[in-house]
Amino acid sequence: MPYPIINKEKTDGHWNEVHTTTCTYKPSYQNQHDLGWHADEIDAVAFAKKNGYPDADGCYYCCERAHRG
C-alpha cells in the first residue's frame, strides 16, 4: 500500500480518516499526518489508534477494508 496518512481533523466531527497518498479524498497537506510504511490499511488504522488517534477509521474509498464508520 502507498504510505498512509491520517486526517488530523475529524471527519463529520467523529473520525480521523486514514487515506493513501493517492486518494482523491485525502485531506489538505496541512491537515495530514504521515503514518509511515504499513503492509495494509488495517495495520495502518491499528497503528493510528495506538498513536494518538483513537477514533481512526479507514477511508471508504481508498481503505475500504478498514472502513467501519
N, C-alpha and C positions, 0 to 999 in steps of 0.2 A: 504494500500500500504506500502511496506517497506519504511524506511526512505529515502527520495530522496536526491540526491547530484547534484551539478551542476559542470560542467567543467569550471574551471577558465580561460582556454584558449578557444578562439573562434574556432569552427569547420568551416572549409572552409573560415576562415577569417571573418565570419559573425555572427554565432550563438553560444551562450553559452548553451550547451545542458543539460537538466535535465535528469537524469538517476535514476533508482532504484539501490540499493546497490548490487543487484543480477544480474544486466545486464552484459552480456558478453562484451559489447562495452563501459563500463564505463571508465572514464579517470584514469590515474595512480594516486596513493594516493596523491602525492604532487600537483596534479592539481585539486583535489576535494575540494568542499566547502559543508559542511553539511547544509541542509536547514531546519532541524528539522522535526517534525511529521506533515503530511498533509493527509487529507482524501483521496485525489486522485491527479493524475498528473496535472489536470487543476488548482487546488488550488496551487500546488507547483510551477508551472510556473508563475502564477499570483503573488505569494509571491516573487519569484526571481526578477521579473520585477520591483517590488516596492522597492526592497532592493539591488540595485546596479548592477543589470544585466538586463538592458532594452532590450537587444537582446536575452533574454531567450527563449528557444523553447524545446519542448518535444522530446526525442529520438524516432526515427522511430520504433525501436524495442521494447522498454520497456515502453514507454509513448505515445503510438500511438494516443490516444485521444487528446493529447496536442501538437502533431506534426503539425507544419504549414509550416516549411521551407523545 
